[in-house]
Amino acid sequence: MRGDTRQWIESDKSCAWHPFTPQDSWTDPSHEPLVLVKGEGVWLWDSEGRKYLDGNASIWTNIHGHGHPHVTGAIKAQLDEVAHTSYLGFANPRASELAERLVGLSPDGLDRVFFSDNGSTAIEVAMKMAVQYRLQTGEPERTGFVAFTNAYHGDTMGAASLGGVSRFFERFRGLGVTADFVRSVAELDALDADGMAAVVIEPLIQGVNEMRPWPAGMLGELRAWCDARGVHLILDEVMTGFGRTGTMFACEQESVVPDFLCLAKGLTAGYVPMAATLTREEIYDAFRGGPENAFYYGHSFTANPVGCAAALANLELFERDEVLSGLPAKITHLKNSLAAHFSGNPWVHEVRQCGMIAGIELRHPDGVGFSPDERVGERVSIAARGHGMLSRPIRDTLVFLPPLSIALEEIEWGLEAFSKAIGEVL
Ligand code: PLP
């Protein structure tokens, strides 16, 4: 091992703390974490010079590949102008351009953009806007939120209150907002709609819930349910936005326009942290008037010009390279390739796909799940590294969610690596 790799690992183990990571196993002397140093296209390199396919698009963020000169060029050009200016009381050119682009691009009816920093804050913004809107429009009793069982909407306290994955959120219940959880639109009927501010959902597919698609038509049904009762609909497109499901936004596939559309991850093509919450002009109107009506929310880096420049470059690439029209062929190839690699494999319980998202769930051949102690998903994903493939499983579901720029032969290559890894471990 190179000297600087050893030093980085030692500094990490002795001083850093990683998210969602049991630190004892991380700092175990036998565990040698990868130190990632470089990216180009769908490939990443570690500090020892080994090359890997970025099979989960660097935690579901990357769109056009790493080191794309159009995105890095836009970031560098912005840095040469100014890295950051306050958005509290000032505008900046890239944020103005981006707000206009997002309004033009998003479903008709979403006319206002509020910037923030990450997926969790995009949700926080929607939640606070939903509550303050009710206060300012004479419905103060509508403070309730409803989310779906096993949902994931982020980790800040408000967003975590809407999280339904118990191992992440149970300890913090009661500290944030108290939300109700349902499994289906039909279950909403059992709740008091008059006290509801909004329902929140990950459209088309739940990500952290091991990549589980919703039944077709469900989103439209939910929109109709909300409309009939004056309840707002918050769509969390933090994972699904920017082409991931085959259309620019997942909600387009069921012709649904939400009241709040939450975007992050792919907004900047996955290059820098940035988020946006889009909403309707009618909601914005309730915040007009004097200081008492203003929306008191914001962060130091709101509308950071570098983030906005990256996001504009991302959208330019979608147009220039006709990314969306290239997706159907890739999605079909992914489908066929998943079937070819896994349909006869006794350890593969189910393959789930939505656009360029795939989850490969592993179980015993008799259909019984593995015990968490067996850490099968983790062991297979680590074995896949040996075949040059990087991804993070969710329990025993392997995740394949590459940059959208992936070539057909690279899809093949990545699934082949998973297939070999399953063969080695099981
Ligand atoms: N919403 C969804 C659907 C997500 O998948 C995530 C992150 O994975 C988030 C929200 C939170 O985003 P962030 O990690 O940027 O706060």
Boltz pocket constraint, residues with backbone or C-beta under 6 A from the ligand:
constraints:
  - pocket:
      binder: B
      contacts: [[A, 59], [A, 118], [A, 119], [A, 120], [A, 121], [A, 152], [A, 153], [A, 154], [A, 155], [A, 202], [A, 207], [A, 208], [A, 236], [A, 237], [A, 238], [A, 239], [A, 264], [A, 265]]
      max_distance: 6.0
